[in-house]
Amino acid sequence: MLHSLVTGASRGIGRAIAVALAARGDRVVVHYGHDRAAAEETLALLPGDGHTLVGGDLSDPATAERVVGDVLTAFGRIDVLVNNAAIAPSPETSHPIATVDYATWHRTWERMVDVDLHAPANMAFLVARSLIERGLPGSIVNVGSRGAFRGEPEFPAYGAAKAGLHAMGQSLAVALAPHGIAVTSVAPGFVGTARQQQKLTGAEGDGIRDQSPFGRVATPEEVADAVVYLSAPGSQWASGTILDLNGASHLRT
């Protein structure tokens, strides 16, 4: 049985990943930032038993250390880390350079990079070192974004943080391979989570769906299926990959 920690698993993509890993037979730790009630809803959806919750703002290095320590105390090891927790683009986090004031620009960059890059870097360090100390193999999967490649003109901090996350994953894939630890990333495009339904049913909906030649957006479960594959012991040879999950809406060369 694998022991998996999914950050930001209270809803959306993180919830779908937690459910899919539990369905595989993993014992899953559902991490949440602030919304314990939503995390408890995720926990109730997980098949099997032995799953648990852990909370805290992972952008605080001490909290990240406490979270990993709590999981290790409860489970004894963490075989799979899924770095999913992030601040996503929203009207509240929009910061286009031509119109936003400097104070908002700086504040948004600082917070997004702390949550979307520094936090997963610290979590990767803590989990990788726990595996190395125990002489165990493992897997780290980072949830990145299409925006790292396509660009995010209204959310440049988000695009930059996700690009950094992809690059970090590839660096760690090389560094951790001698220890039997695989590191991969997924780069979703637009995903039809509950949070995005208002946008998808509004005036923007058709344009968003038309970004893909399939004429639709991804489901959270499609992202989760990819994470299940990449985090499996048999997928170690995929280490270093960044898997595009955007329905051919953006093709890298």
DRENPA-3360 file (N, C-alpha, C; in nm, 2 decimals, always signed):
BEGIN
1 = MLHSLVTG = +0.08/-0.12/+0.00/+0.00/+0.00/+0.00/+0.09/+0.13/+0.00 ~ +0.06/+0.22/-0.09/+0.13/+0.34/-0.10/+0.06/+0.44/+0.00 ~ +0.14/+0.53/+0.06/+0.10/+0.64/+0.15/+0.12/+0.77/+0.07 ~ +0.01/+0.84/+0.04/+0.01/+0.95/-0.04/-0.04/+1.08/+0.03 ~ +0.03/+1.19/+0.00/-0.01/+1.32/+0.06/-0.04/+1.41/-0.06 ~ -0.17/+1.46/-0.06/-0.21/+1.55/-0.17/-0.24/+1.69/-0.11 ~ -0.16/+1.79/-0.15/-0.18/+1.92/-0.10/-0.30/+1.99/-0.18 ~ -0.37/+2.08/-0.10/-0.48/+2.15/-0.17/-0.59/+2.05/-0.22;
9 = ASRGIGRA = -0.62/+1.96/-0.13/-0.72/+1.85/-0.17/-0.86/+1.87/-0.13 ~ -0.89/+1.99/-0.08/-1.03/+2.01/-0.03/-1.13/+2.02/-0.14 ~ -1.09/+2.05/-0.26/-1.19/+2.06/-0.37/-1.12/+2.05/-0.50 ~ -1.20/+2.06/-0.61/-1.14/+2.07/-0.74/-1.05/+1.96/-0.78 ~ -0.94/+1.99/-0.85/-0.84/+1.90/-0.90/-0.78/+1.81/-0.78 ~ -0.75/+1.88/-0.67/-0.69/+1.81/-0.56/-0.78/+1.70/-0.51 ~ -0.91/+1.74/-0.50/-1.01/+1.64/-0.45/-1.01/+1.52/-0.54 ~ -1.02/+1.54/-0.68/-1.02/+1.43/-0.77/-0.90/+1.35/-0.76;
17 = IAVALAAR = -0.78/+1.41/-0.74/-0.66/+1.33/-0.73/-0.67/+1.24/-0.60 ~ -0.71/+1.30/-0.49/-0.72/+1.22/-0.37/-0.81/+1.10/-0.38 ~ -0.93/+1.12/-0.45/-1.02/+1.01/-0.47/-0.96/+0.91/-0.56 ~ -0.89/+0.95/-0.67/-0.84/+0.85/-0.76/-0.72/+0.77/-0.69 ~ -0.64/+0.83/-0.61/-0.54/+0.76/-0.54/-0.59/+0.66/-0.44 ~ -0.70/+0.70/-0.37/-0.76/+0.61/-0.28/-0.82/+0.49/-0.35 ~ -0.88/+0.52/-0.47/-0.94/+0.41/-0.55/-0.83/+0.31/-0.59 ~ -0.71/+0.36/-0.61/-0.60/+0.27/-0.65/-0.56/+0.18/-0.53;
25 = GDRVVVHY = -0.60/+0.22/-0.41/-0.56/+0.15/-0.29/-0.47/+0.22/-0.20 ~ -0.43/+0.35/-0.23/-0.34/+0.42/-0.15/-0.41/+0.46/-0.02 ~ -0.34/+0.48/+0.09/-0.38/+0.55/+0.21/-0.35/+0.70/+0.18 ~ -0.45/+0.79/+0.19/-0.43/+0.92/+0.14/-0.44/+1.02/+0.26 ~ -0.35/+1.12/+0.26/-0.37/+1.24/+0.35/-0.42/+1.35/+0.27 ~ -0.53/+1.40/+0.31/-0.60/+1.52/+0.24/-0.55/+1.65/+0.31 ~ -0.47/+1.72/+0.24/-0.43/+1.85/+0.30/-0.52/+1.96/+0.26 ~ -0.55/+2.06/+0.35/-0.63/+2.18/+0.32/-0.55/+2.30/+0.38;
33 = GHDRAAAE = -0.58/+2.41/+0.31/-0.52/+2.53/+0.36/-0.60/+2.60/+0.48 ~ -0.73/+2.62/+0.45/-0.81/+2.69/+0.55/-0.95/+2.62/+0.57 ~ -1.00/+2.56/+0.46/-1.14/+2.51/+0.46/-1.15/+2.37/+0.51 ~ -1.15/+2.35/+0.64/-1.15/+2.21/+0.69/-1.28/+2.14/+0.65 ~ -1.39/+2.21/+0.65/-1.52/+2.15/+0.61/-1.52/+2.09/+0.47 ~ -1.46/+2.16/+0.38/-1.45/+2.11/+0.24/-1.36/+1.99/+0.24 ~ -1.25/+1.99/+0.32/-1.16/+1.88/+0.32/-1.23/+1.76/+0.38 ~ -1.31/+1.78/+0.48/-1.38/+1.66/+0.54/-1.48/+1.60/+0.43;
41 = ETLALLPG = -1.53/+1.69/+0.34/-1.62/+1.63/+0.23/-1.53/+1.55/+0.14 ~ -1.41/+1.59/+0.11/-1.32/+1.51/+0.03/-1.29/+1.38/+0.10 ~ -1.26/+1.38/+0.23/-1.23/+1.26/+0.31/-1.34/+1.16/+0.30 ~ -1.47/+1.21/+0.31/-1.58/+1.12/+0.31/-1.60/+1.05/+0.17 ~ -1.54/+1.11/+0.07/-1.56/+1.05/-0.07/-1.45/+0.94/-0.09 ~ -1.35/+0.93/-0.01/-1.24/+0.84/-0.04/-1.28/+0.69/-0.01 ~ -1.27/+0.61/-0.11/-1.29/+0.46/-0.08/-1.18/+0.41/+0.01 ~ -1.20/+0.30/+0.08/-1.11/+0.24/+0.17/-1.10/+0.31/+0.30;
49 = DGHTLVGG = -1.01/+0.28/+0.38/-1.00/+0.34/+0.52/-0.86/+0.37/+0.55 ~ -0.84/+0.44/+0.67/-0.71/+0.48/+0.71/-0.67/+0.62/+0.66 ~ -0.75/+0.69/+0.59/-0.72/+0.82/+0.53/-0.74/+0.92/+0.64 ~ -0.67/+1.04/+0.62/-0.68/+1.14/+0.73/-0.66/+1.28/+0.67 ~ -0.68/+1.38/+0.75/-0.67/+1.52/+0.72/-0.55/+1.58/+0.78 ~ -0.49/+1.69/+0.71/-0.39/+1.77/+0.78/-0.41/+1.91/+0.72 ~ -0.40/+2.01/+0.80/-0.42/+2.15/+0.76/-0.30/+2.24/+0.78 ~ -0.30/+2.35/+0.71/-0.20/+2.45/+0.73/-0.16/+2.52/+0.60;
57 = DLSDPATA = -0.11/+2.65/+0.62/-0.07/+2.73/+0.50/+0.08/+2.69/+0.47 ~ +0.10/+2.62/+0.36/+0.23/+2.56/+0.33/+0.33/+2.67/+0.28 ~ +0.28/+2.79/+0.26/+0.38/+2.90/+0.23/+0.46/+2.94/+0.35 ~ +0.42/+2.90/+0.46/+0.50/+2.92/+0.59/+0.59/+2.79/+0.60 ~ +0.72/+2.81/+0.59/+0.81/+2.70/+0.60/+0.80/+2.61/+0.73 ~ +0.77/+2.68/+0.84/+0.75/+2.60/+0.96/+0.63/+2.52/+0.96 ~ +0.52/+2.57/+0.90/+0.40/+2.49/+0.88/+0.42/+2.37/+0.79 ~ +0.49/+2.40/+0.68/+0.52/+2.28/+0.59/+0.59/+2.17/+0.66;
65 = ERVVGDVL = +0.69/+2.21/+0.74/+0.77/+2.11/+0.82/+0.68/+2.04/+0.92 ~ +0.59/+2.11/+0.98/+0.49/+2.05/+1.08/+0.40/+1.95/+1.01 ~ +0.35/+1.99/+0.89/+0.26/+1.91/+0.82/+0.32/+1.77/+0.78 ~ +0.44/+1.78/+0.72/+0.51/+1.66/+0.69/+0.54/+1.58/+0.81 ~ +0.58/+1.64/+0.92/+0.61/+1.57/+1.04/+0.49/+1.50/+1.10 ~ +0.37/+1.57/+1.09/+0.25/+1.50/+1.14/+0.21/+1.38/+1.05 ~ +0.23/+1.39/+0.92/+0.20/+1.28/+0.84/+0.30/+1.16/+0.86 ~ +0.42/+1.19/+0.88/+0.52/+1.08/+0.91/+0.49/+1.02/+1.04;
73 = TAFGRIDV = +0.45/+1.10/+1.14/+0.41/+1.04/+1.27/+0.29/+0.95/+1.26 ~ +0.20/+0.98/+1.17/+0.07/+0.90/+1.16/+0.10/+0.78/+1.07 ~ +0.17/+0.80/+0.96/+0.18/+0.69/+0.86/+0.32/+0.62/+0.86 ~ +0.42/+0.69/+0.91/+0.55/+0.63/+0.91/+0.63/+0.66/+0.79 ~ +0.57/+0.69/+0.68/+0.64/+0.73/+0.56/+0.54/+0.80/+0.46 ~ +0.59/+0.87/+0.36/+0.52/+0.93/+0.25/+0.58/+0.88/+0.12 ~ +0.51/+0.79/+0.05/+0.56/+0.74/-0.07/+0.53/+0.83/-0.19 ~ +0.42/+0.90/-0.19/+0.38/+0.99/-0.30/+0.34/+1.13/-0.24;
81 = LVNNAAIA = +0.40/+1.23/-0.30/+0.37/+1.37/-0.27/+0.31/+1.43/-0.40 ~ +0.19/+1.48/-0.39/+0.13/+1.55/-0.50/+0.12/+1.70/-0.46 ~ +0.20/+1.78/-0.53/+0.20/+1.93/-0.50/+0.10/+1.99/-0.58 ~ -0.02/+2.00/-0.53/-0.13/+2.06/-0.60/-0.18/+2.20/-0.55 ~ -0.16/+2.23/-0.42/-0.20/+2.35/-0.36/-0.14/+2.47/-0.43 ~ -0.23/+2.57/-0.46/-0.18/+2.68/-0.54/-0.29/+2.79/-0.53 ~ -0.24/+2.92/-0.56/-0.33/+3.03/-0.58/-0.36/+3.04/-0.73 ~ -0.48/+3.02/-0.77/-0.51/+3.01/-0.91/-0.56/+3.15/-0.96;
89 = PSPETSHP = -0.55/+3.17/-1.09/-0.60/+3.30/-1.15/-0.75/+3.32/-1.11 ~ -0.78/+3.44/-1.08/-0.91/+3.48/-1.04/-0.92/+3.63/-1.05 ~ -1.04/+3.69/-1.05/-1.05/+3.84/-1.05/-0.98/+3.90/-0.94 ~ -0.97/+3.83/-0.82/-0.90/+3.89/-0.71/-0.75/+3.89/-0.72 ~ -0.69/+3.80/-0.81/-0.55/+3.79/-0.82/-0.50/+3.85/-0.96 ~ -0.59/+3.91/-1.03/-0.55/+3.97/-1.16/-0.45/+4.08/-1.14 ~ -0.34/+4.09/-1.22/-0.25/+4.20/-1.20/-0.18/+4.23/-1.34 ~ -0.26/+4.27/-1.44/-0.20/+4.31/-1.57/-0.11/+4.43/-1.55;
97 = IATVDYAT = +0.01/+4.42/-1.61/+0.11/+4.53/-1.58/+0.07/+4.67/-1.63 ~ -0.01/+4.68/-1.73/-0.05/+4.81/-1.78/-0.14/+4.88/-1.70 ~ -0.21/+4.82/-1.61/-0.32/+4.88/-1.53/-0.31/+4.87/-1.38 ~ -0.24/+4.77/-1.33/-0.24/+4.75/-1.18/-0.14/+4.85/-1.12 ~ -0.17/+4.88/-0.99/-0.07/+4.97/-0.92/+0.04/+4.89/-0.87 ~ +0.15/+4.96/-0.84/+0.28/+4.89/-0.80/+0.26/+4.81/-0.67 ~ +0.19/+4.86/-0.57/+0.17/+4.79/-0.44/+0.10/+4.66/-0.47 ~ -0.01/+4.66/-0.55/-0.08/+4.53/-0.58/+0.01/+4.44/-0.66;
105 = WHRTWERM = +0.08/+4.49/-0.76/+0.18/+4.41/-0.83/+0.27/+4.33/-0.74 ~ +0.34/+4.41/-0.65/+0.44/+4.35/-0.57/+0.37/+4.25/-0.47 ~ +0.26/+4.28/-0.41/+0.19/+4.20/-0.32/+0.15/+4.06/-0.38 ~ +0.09/+4.08/-0.50/+0.05/+3.96/-0.57/+0.16/+3.86/-0.61 ~ +0.27/+3.92/-0.66/+0.38/+3.84/-0.70/+0.44/+3.77/-0.58 ~ +0.45/+3.84/-0.47/+0.51/+3.78/-0.35/+0.42/+3.66/-0.30 ~ +0.29/+3.68/-0.29/+0.20/+3.58/-0.24/+0.19/+3.46/-0.34 ~ +0.18/+3.48/-0.47/+0.17/+3.37/-0.56/+0.30/+3.29/-0.57;
113 = VDVDLHAP = +0.41/+3.35/-0.57/+0.54/+3.28/-0.57/+0.56/+3.20/-0.44 ~ +0.52/+3.26/-0.33/+0.53/+3.19/-0.20/+0.44/+3.06/-0.20 ~ +0.32/+3.07/-0.25/+0.23/+2.95/-0.25/+0.25/+2.86/-0.36 ~ +0.27/+2.91/-0.48/+0.28/+2.83/-0.60/+0.42/+2.77/-0.63 ~ +0.52/+2.82/-0.57/+0.66/+2.78/-0.60/+0.74/+2.74/-0.47 ~ +0.75/+2.84/-0.38/+0.82/+2.81/-0.26/+0.76/+2.70/-0.18 ~ +0.63/+2.70/-0.16/+0.57/+2.59/-0.08/+0.59/+2.45/-0.14 ~ +0.57/+2.43/-0.27/+0.60/+2.30/-0.32/+0.75/+2.26/-0.32;
121 = ANMAFLVA = +0.83/+2.36/-0.33/+0.98/+2.34/-0.32/+1.01/+2.28/-0.18 ~ +0.95/+2.35/-0.08/+0.98/+2.30/+0.06/+0.92/+2.17/+0.08 ~ +0.80/+2.14/+0.03/+0.74/+2.01/+0.05/+0.82/+1.90/-0.02 ~ +0.87/+1.93/-0.14/+0.95/+1.83/-0.21/+1.07/+1.80/-0.13 ~ +1.14/+1.91/-0.07/+1.26/+1.89/+0.01/+1.23/+1.79/+0.13 ~ +1.12/+1.83/+0.20/+1.09/+1.75/+0.32/+1.06/+1.61/+0.29 ~ +0.98/+1.59/+0.19/+0.93/+1.45/+0.16/+1.05/+1.37/+0.10 ~ +1.13/+1.43/+0.01/+1.24/+1.36/-0.05/+1.34/+1.32/+0.06;
129 = RSLIERGL = +1.37/+1.41/+0.15/+1.47/+1.38/+0.26/+1.42/+1.27/+0.35 ~ +1.28/+1.27/+0.37/+1.23/+1.16/+0.45/+1.25/+1.03/+0.39 ~ +1.23/+1.02/+0.25/+1.25/+0.90/+0.18/+1.40/+0.86/+0.18 ~ +1.48/+0.95/+0.15/+1.63/+0.92/+0.15/+1.67/+0.87/+0.28 ~ +1.63/+0.93/+0.39/+1.67/+0.89/+0.52/+1.62/+0.74/+0.55 ~ +1.51/+0.70/+0.50/+1.46/+0.57/+0.52/+1.50/+0.47/+0.41 ~ +1.57/+0.52/+0.31/+1.62/+0.43/+0.20/+1.50/+0.38/+0.12 ~ +1.40/+0.46/+0.10/+1.28/+0.42/+0.03/+1.27/+0.49/-0.11;
137 = PGSIVNVG = +1.22/+0.43/-0.21/+1.18/+0.50/-0.33/+1.06/+0.58/-0.31 ~ +1.02/+0.66/-0.41/+0.90/+0.74/-0.40/+0.87/+0.82/-0.53 ~ +0.77/+0.90/-0.52/+0.73/+0.98/-0.63/+0.68/+1.12/-0.59 ~ +0.72/+1.22/-0.66/+0.66/+1.35/-0.65/+0.60/+1.40/-0.78 ~ +0.48/+1.44/-0.77/+0.41/+1.49/-0.89/+0.37/+1.63/-0.86 ~ +0.41/+1.73/-0.95/+0.38/+1.87/-0.94/+0.26/+1.90/-1.03 ~ +0.16/+1.97/-0.98/+0.05/+2.02/-1.07/+0.09/+2.16/-1.12 ~ +0.13/+2.17/-1.24/+0.17/+2.29/-1.30/+0.06/+2.35/-1.38;
145 = SRGAFRGE = +0.09/+2.41/-1.50/-0.01/+2.47/-1.58/+0.03/+2.50/-1.72 ~ -0.06/+2.49/-1.81/-0.04/+2.53/-1.95/+0.01/+2.68/-1.96 ~ -0.03/+2.76/-1.86/+0.01/+2.90/-1.86/+0.16/+2.92/-1.85 ~ +0.23/+2.82/-1.80/+0.38/+2.84/-1.80/+0.44/+2.84/-1.94 ~ +0.37/+2.79/-2.04/+0.42/+2.78/-2.17/+0.35/+2.88/-2.26 ~ +0.22/+2.90/-2.24/+0.14/+2.99/-2.33/+0.15/+3.13/-2.29 ~ +0.18/+3.16/-2.16/+0.18/+3.29/-2.11/+0.05/+3.33/-2.04 ~ +0.06/+3.41/-1.93/-0.06/+3.45/-1.86/-0.05/+3.61/-1.85;
153 = PEFPAYGA = -0.10/+3.68/-1.95/-0.08/+3.83/-1.95/-0.15/+3.90/-1.84 ~ -0.26/+3.84/-1.79/-0.33/+3.91/-1.67/-0.28/+3.85/-1.54 ~ -0.21/+3.74/-1.54/-0.16/+3.68/-1.42/-0.01/+3.63/-1.44 ~ +0.08/+3.73/-1.47/+0.22/+3.69/-1.49/+0.28/+3.62/-1.38 ~ +0.25/+3.65/-1.26/+0.31/+3.58/-1.14/+0.27/+3.44/-1.14 ~ +0.15/+3.41/-1.18/+0.11/+3.27/-1.18/+0.18/+3.19/-1.29 ~ +0.19/+3.25/-1.41/+0.27/+3.18/-1.52/+0.41/+3.16/-1.48 ~ +0.47/+3.26/-1.42/+0.61/+3.25/-1.38/+0.63/+3.14/-1.27;
161 = AKAGLHAM = +0.54/+3.14/-1.17/+0.56/+3.04/-1.07/+0.54/+2.90/-1.12 ~ +0.45/+2.88/-1.21/+0.42/+2.75/-1.26/+0.54/+2.71/-1.35 ~ +0.60/+2.80/-1.43/+0.72/+2.77/-1.51/+0.83/+2.73/-1.41 ~ +0.84/+2.80/-1.30/+0.95/+2.76/-1.21/+0.92/+2.63/-1.15 ~ +0.79/+2.60/-1.12/+0.76/+2.46/-1.07/+0.80/+2.35/-1.17 ~ +0.77/+2.37/-1.29/+0.81/+2.27/-1.39/+0.97/+2.26/-1.40 ~ +1.04/+2.37/-1.39/+1.18/+2.36/-1.40/+1.24/+2.30/-1.27 ~ +1.18/+2.33/-1.16/+1.22/+2.27/-1.03/+1.20/+2.12/-1.04;
169 = GQSLAVAL = +1.09/+2.07/-1.09/+1.06/+1.93/-1.10/+1.17/+1.86/-1.19 ~ +1.21/+1.92/-1.30/+1.31/+1.86/-1.38/+1.44/+1.85/-1.32 ~ +1.48/+1.96/-1.24/+1.60/+1.96/-1.17/+1.61/+1.85/-1.06 ~ +1.49/+1.84/-0.99/+1.49/+1.74/-0.89/+1.48/+1.60/-0.94 ~ +1.42/+1.58/-1.06/+1.42/+1.45/-1.12/+1.56/+1.40/-1.14 ~ +1.65/+1.48/-1.18/+1.79/+1.44/-1.20/+1.86/+1.42/-1.07 ~ +1.83/+1.51/-0.97/+1.90/+1.50/-0.84/+1.86/+1.38/-0.76 ~ +1.73/+1.34/-0.77/+1.67/+1.24/-0.69/+1.67/+1.10/-0.75;
177 = APHGIAVT = +1.70/+1.09/-0.88/+1.70/+0.96/-0.95/+1.79/+0.86/-0.88 ~ +1.91/+0.90/-0.83/+2.00/+0.80/-0.77/+1.94/+0.75/-0.64 ~ +1.84/+0.81/-0.59/+1.77/+0.77/-0.46/+1.64/+0.69/-0.49 ~ +1.62/+0.67/-0.62/+1.49/+0.60/-0.66/+1.37/+0.68/-0.65 ~ +1.38/+0.81/-0.65/+1.26/+0.90/-0.64/+1.24/+0.96/-0.77 ~ +1.12/+0.94/-0.83/+1.08/+1.00/-0.96/+1.01/+1.13/-0.93 ~ +1.03/+1.23/-1.02/+0.97/+1.36/-1.01/+0.91/+1.40/-1.15 ~ +0.78/+1.42/-1.15/+0.72/+1.46/-1.28/+0.62/+1.58/-1.25;
185 = SVAPGFVG = +0.57/+1.63/-1.36/+0.47/+1.74/-1.35/+0.36/+1.72/-1.46 ~ +0.25/+1.77/-1.43/+0.14/+1.78/-1.52/+0.11/+1.92/-1.55 ~ +0.07/+1.96/-1.67/+0.05/+2.10/-1.71/-0.09/+2.11/-1.77 ~ -0.20/+2.11/-1.68/-0.33/+2.12/-1.74/-0.36/+2.26/-1.80 ~ -0.45/+2.25/-1.90/-0.51/+2.38/-1.95/-0.64/+2.41/-1.86 ~ -0.74/+2.46/-1.92/-0.86/+2.49/-1.85/-0.93/+2.37/-1.80 ~ -0.96/+2.36/-1.67/-1.03/+2.25/-1.61/-1.16/+2.29/-1.55 ~ -1.26/+2.21/-1.58/-1.40/+2.24/-1.54/-1.43/+2.21/-1.40;
193 = TARQQQKL = -1.36/+2.27/-1.31/-1.39/+2.25/-1.16/-1.52/+2.33/-1.12 ~ -1.57/+2.30/-1.00/-1.68/+2.37/-0.96/-1.66/+2.52/-0.95 ~ -1.54/+2.56/-0.92/-1.51/+2.70/-0.91/-1.52/+2.77/-1.05 ~ -1.50/+2.70/-1.16/-1.50/+2.76/-1.29/-1.64/+2.75/-1.36 ~ -1.74/+2.69/-1.29/-1.87/+2.67/-1.36/-1.94/+2.80/-1.40 ~ -1.93/+2.90/-1.32/-1.99/+3.03/-1.35/-1.93/+3.09/-1.48 ~ -1.80/+3.08/-1.50/-1.73/+3.13/-1.62/-1.77/+3.04/-1.74 ~ -1.78/+2.91/-1.72/-1.81/+2.82/-1.83/-1.96/+2.84/-1.88;
201 = TGAEGDGI = -2.05/+2.87/-1.79/-2.19/+2.89/-1.83/-2.22/+3.03/-1.87 ~ -2.12/+3.12/-1.85/-2.14/+3.26/-1.89/-2.10/+3.29/-2.03 ~ -2.08/+3.42/-2.06/-2.05/+3.47/-2.19/-1.92/+3.42/-2.24 ~ -1.83/+3.39/-2.15/-1.69/+3.34/-2.19/-1.69/+3.20/-2.23 ~ -1.79/+3.12/-2.19/-1.79/+2.98/-2.19/-1.75/+2.92/-2.33 ~ -1.82/+2.97/-2.44/-1.79/+2.91/-2.57/-1.65/+2.94/-2.61 ~ -1.60/+3.05/-2.58/-1.46/+3.09/-2.62/-1.36/+3.00/-2.55 ~ -1.39/+2.97/-2.42/-1.30/+2.89/-2.34/-1.30/+2.74/-2.40;
209 = RDQSPFGR = -1.42/+2.69/-2.43/-1.43/+2.56/-2.49/-1.36/+2.55/-2.62 ~ -1.37/+2.66/-2.70/-1.32/+2.66/-2.84/-1.17/+2.67/-2.84 ~ -1.10/+2.69/-2.72/-0.96/+2.69/-2.72/-0.90/+2.55/-2.76 ~ -0.98/+2.45/-2.73/-0.94/+2.31/-2.77/-1.02/+2.26/-2.89 ~ -0.95/+2.20/-2.99/-1.03/+2.14/-3.10/-1.13/+2.04/-3.06 ~ -1.12/+1.99/-2.94/-1.23/+1.89/-2.89/-1.35/+1.97/-2.85 ~ -1.35/+2.10/-2.84/-1.46/+2.18/-2.81/-1.51/+2.17/-2.67 ~ -1.42/+2.14/-2.58/-1.46/+2.12/-2.44/-1.34/+2.15/-2.35;
217 = VATPEEVA = -1.36/+2.15/-2.22/-1.25/+2.17/-2.13/-1.23/+2.03/-2.06 ~ -1.12/+2.02/-1.98/-1.08/+1.90/-1.91/-1.17/+1.88/-1.79 ~ -1.19/+1.76/-1.75/-1.25/+1.73/-1.62/-1.14/+1.71/-1.51 ~ -1.17/+1.74/-1.39/-1.07/+1.71/-1.28/-1.02/+1.57/-1.28 ~ -1.11/+1.48/-1.32/-1.08/+1.34/-1.32/-0.98/+1.30/-1.42 ~ -0.97/+1.37/-1.54/-0.87/+1.35/-1.64/-0.73/+1.39/-1.59 ~ -0.73/+1.49/-1.51/-0.60/+1.53/-1.45/-0.56/+1.43/-1.35 ~ -0.66/+1.38/-1.27/-0.63/+1.28/-1.16/-0.58/+1.15/-1.22;
225 = DAVVYLSA = -0.64/+1.11/-1.34/-0.59/+0.99/-1.40/-0.44/+1.00/-1.44 ~ -0.40/+1.11/-1.49/-0.26/+1.13/-1.52/-0.17/+1.12/-1.40 ~ -0.22/+1.18/-1.29/-0.14/+1.18/-1.17/-0.13/+1.03/-1.11 ~ -0.23/+0.96/-1.12/-0.23/+0.82/-1.08/-0.12/+0.74/-1.16 ~ -0.12/+0.76/-1.29/-0.02/+0.70/-1.37/+0.12/+0.74/-1.33 ~ +0.14/+0.87/-1.32/+0.28/+0.92/-1.30/+0.33/+0.89/-1.16 ~ +0.24/+0.87/-1.06/+0.28/+0.84/-0.93/+0.30/+0.69/-0.90 ~ +0.27/+0.61/-1.00/+0.28/+0.46/-0.98/+0.42/+0.42/-0.98;
233 = PGSQWASG = +0.46/+0.32/-0.90/+0.60/+0.27/-0.91/+0.64/+0.23/-1.05 ~ +0.55/+0.18/-1.13/+0.59/+0.13/-1.26/+0.61/+0.24/-1.36 ~ +0.59/+0.37/-1.32/+0.61/+0.48/-1.41/+0.74/+0.56/-1.38 ~ +0.83/+0.50/-1.31/+0.95/+0.57/-1.27/+1.03/+0.62/-1.39 ~ +1.02/+0.55/-1.51/+1.10/+0.59/-1.62/+1.04/+0.72/-1.69 ~ +0.92/+0.76/-1.64/+0.87/+0.89/-1.69/+0.93/+1.01/-1.61 ~ +1.01/+0.98/-1.51/+1.07/+1.09/-1.43/+1.13/+1.20/-1.52 ~ +1.10/+1.32/-1.48/+1.15/+1.44/-1.56/+1.05/+1.49/-1.66;
241 = TILDLNGA = +0.95/+1.42/-1.68/+0.85/+1.46/-1.78/+0.76/+1.57/-1.73 ~ +0.71/+1.66/-1.83/+0.61/+1.75/-1.80/+0.50/+1.71/-1.90 ~ +0.39/+1.66/-1.85/+0.28/+1.61/-1.93/+0.17/+1.71/-1.96 ~ +0.16/+1.75/-2.08/+0.06/+1.85/-2.12/-0.08/+1.78/-2.12 ~ -0.17/+1.85/-2.05/-0.31/+1.80/-2.04/-0.40/+1.92/-2.08 ~ -0.40/+1.95/-2.21/-0.47/+2.07/-2.25/-0.56/+2.05/-2.38 ~ -0.58/+1.93/-2.41/-0.67/+1.90/-2.53/-0.62/+1.96/-2.65 ~ -0.49/+1.97/-2.68/-0.43/+2.03/-2.80/-0.47/+2.18/-2.81;
249 = SHLRT = -0.50/+2.24/-2.70/-0.52/+2.39/-2.71/-0.40/+2.47/-2.71 ~ -0.28/+2.41/-2.68/-0.15/+2.48/-2.69/-0.05/+2.37/-2.71 ~ +0.02/+2.38/-2.83/+0.12/+2.28/-2.86/+0.26/+2.34/-2.85 ~ +0.34/+2.27/-2.77/+0.48/+2.31/-2.75/+0.57/+2.26/-2.86 ~ +0.67/+2.33/-2.90/+0.76/+2.28/-3.00/+0.90/+2.26/-2.93;
% end
